[in-house]
Structure formats: C-alpha cells, structure tokens
Amino acid sequence: MTREQAIKRWADIAETIFWAEERIAQEWHEKLKEAPNLPKDKQHELAKAYCRAIAVEVVRPTPDEELVEME
C-alpha cells in the first residue's frame, strides 16, 4: 500500500464515522452535553458507549452473511 492509498483509506473511514455520528447525533446530543459535568471514569464510560454506538451504526446496514465473509 502506498502512502496515498493509506491516506485515502483512512479518509474513507473518517467519512464513514462522520456520517454515522450524524445519524446518531440527536439520540446522543443530551448525553454528550452532560459529559463535562461527569467524573472522569463516567466520562470514559460515556466515550466508550458513544464509540460503540458509532460502530453499531457503521455496521448496521451490513448483512450478517457479508460480515461472516470478512473474517
């Protein structure tokens, strides 16, 4: 893989994440707004939950059969 190919790959990943974030934004807006008021351990838990929600949204449209083929 060339540097430019790696950059394109990561740019595509970032774009996918941004679109997933947009789709879950309304559901997560209030939770994220409260994050600065939470203790650090709760902020970390919230960040992990948010990242998982993004990942779920990214994977959601992919059929299980296709996911199995990715292994």
C-alpha positions in Angstrom: 0.0 0.0 0.0 1.3 3.4 -0.9 1.1 6.4 1.5 -1.6 7.9 -0.7 -3.6 4.7 -0.7 -3.3 4.6 3.1 -4.4 8.3 3.4 -7.4 7.6 1.1 -8.4 4.5 3.2 -8.3 6.5 6.4 -10.2 9.4 4.8 -12.9 6.9 3.8 -13.0 5.5 7.3 -13.2 9.0 8.8 -16.0 10.0 6.4 -18.0 6.8 7.3 -17.6 7.7 11.0 -18.8 11.3 10.5 -21.9 10.0 8.6 -22.6 7.5 11.4 -22.2 10.3 14.0 -24.7 12.4 12.1 -27.2 9.6 12.2 -27.0 9.1 16.0 -26.4 12.8 16.9 -30.0 13.5 18.0 -30.1 10.5 20.3 -26.7 11.3 21.9 -26.8 15.1 22.0 -28.0 15.4 25.6 -25.8 12.7 26.9 -22.7 14.2 25.4 -23.7 17.7 26.6 -23.6 16.4 30.2 -20.1 14.8 29.8 -18.1 17.7 31.2 -20.1 17.5 34.4 -19.4 13.8 34.9 -16.5 12.3 36.9 -13.6 11.2 34.7 -14.5 7.5 35.0 -18.0 8.2 33.9 -16.7 10.4 31.0 -14.6 7.4 29.9 -17.6 5.0 30.1 -19.7 7.5 28.1 -16.9 7.9 25.5 -16.7 4.1 25.1 -20.5 3.8 24.8 -20.6 6.6 22.2 -17.8 4.9 20.1 -19.7 1.6 20.3 -22.9 3.4 19.1 -21.0 4.8 16.2 -19.6 1.3 15.4 -23.1 -0.2 15.6 -24.4 2.5 13.2 -21.5 1.8 10.8 -22.1 -2.0 10.8 -25.9 -1.8 10.9 -26.6 -1.9 7.1 -24.1 -4.8 6.5 -25.9 -8.2 6.3 -24.7 -10.9 8.6 -23.6 -13.0 5.7 -21.2 -10.3 4.5 -19.8 -9.9 8.0 -19.0 -13.6 8.1 -17.1 -13.3 4.9 -15.0 -10.5 6.4 -13.4 -12.8 9.0 
